[in-house]
Amino acid sequence: MDDNENGKRGTRLADQVAYDPNNLLDALIEKLNLKNDAALSRALEVAPPVISKIRHRRLPVGASLLIRMHEVSDLSIKDLRILMGDRRDKFRISDKQFKPKDAPAGDME
């Protein structure tokens, strides 16, 4: 049963998993046969504090790191997001990033 227009939640795997970046990190450690977070940081080519900050929810898993996780694990982005508990159907980019800068006052006609 999928989500419907009444807002009822279905039974998809993505709906059953609460947001938990630790689940994602632990799954990667297991899949890559690593011993700990330090080994994971080396495999992902990120500084060890990045993994620690993600574990303690002080840093979100960004798009570039998610892509790197995909590259080293061969897990799909969708599967990685499910492991993390990300239930959004789409990523949305803020409109603020695409608004043109205001023209200087002297350029107005």
Secondary structure, DSSP 8 states (H G I E B T S, - for coil): ----TT------HHHHS---HHHHHHHHHHHTT--SHHHHHHHHT--HHHHHHHHTTSS---HHHHHHHHHHH---HHHHHHHHT---SS----GGGG------GGG--
